[in-house]
């Protein structure tokens, strides 16, 4: 009996150590999956960019497992979050484990000051609804802003307002075609191959052109959205405060696109 007691005393720490090492290994695997598939939008440390901040404590507990897995596997309609439906179970489990770890670290985005009511006036005064949509109002020429407050960190939104050319999502790359008579038509590039180019203009009209019939096809390096550098500090602060309040339903918007590959 003494021998068994001693053996149990020895083996229990060994088992605990093995479990600790396995947990660390799983976290490292999850970190690798995150950096290969998620960091481009959410940042290397998960604090956000094109995608929302994942390190603010929202996913710090295991209660969010099913929610997280559903988002990863199915994507989020109306956003640039694709579906990773072909991700292996082990990769998914370890990725969720790592996201919980990011949440436990508790990094938070900067607080949003300003007056949302005045910010809405800034939004309307500058004609933002001519390109953007909030709920059922506005245009779909630019990104839908119905969930921008929860979908993007404040620093990224600010940069998108004052320097939109710094980060242009692929689905909003601009293109200009020069017609034989010299007229130019610009819009969002929808599709392009060796022989044709298709674009969507600000009036939501689609144009398909045979490249051989064009003088030139110009791939714009600047965003189609103007840089609002002339906004006063107060107007900019209020506008950001208003955009931060936009936290519409997850299922609003377009179809979810499928991730092109899992690395």
Number of C-alpha atoms within 10 A of each C-alpha: 6 7 8 9 9 10 11 12 11 11 11 11 11 12 11 11 12 12 12 12 12 12 14 13 13 19 21 16 19 23 25 18 21 25 19 13 17 19 20 15 19 22 18 15 15 23 23 25 21 22 23 23 26 26 24 19 18 16 22 21 14 11 10 14 17 11 10 20 18 15 18 20 17 18 24 21 19 21 24 19 22 20 20 22 17 12 17 10 10 12 17 21 18 22 27 25 24 23 25 24 20 23 22 17 13 16 16 16 17 9 9 18 14 16 16 19 12 17 21 18 15 19 18 12 10 12 12 15 19 16 17 18 19 19 15 9 11 17 18 18 21 19 18 21 23 25 22 22 20 18 24 23 25 24 15 17 20 17 15 20 18 17 18 19 18 12 14 17 12 11 13 17 19 23 24 19 23 17 16 11 8 11 9 14 15 20 24 24 22 18 12 13 8 8 10 14 19 19 24 20 18 17 12 14 10 14 16 13 16 11 18 10 12 15 15 15 17 13 13 15 12 17 20 20 18 13 16 16 11 9 15 10 10 14 19 21 19 24 25 26 23 23 25 22 15 17 15 16 12 16 13 16 18 12 13 17 17 15 17 9 9 13 10
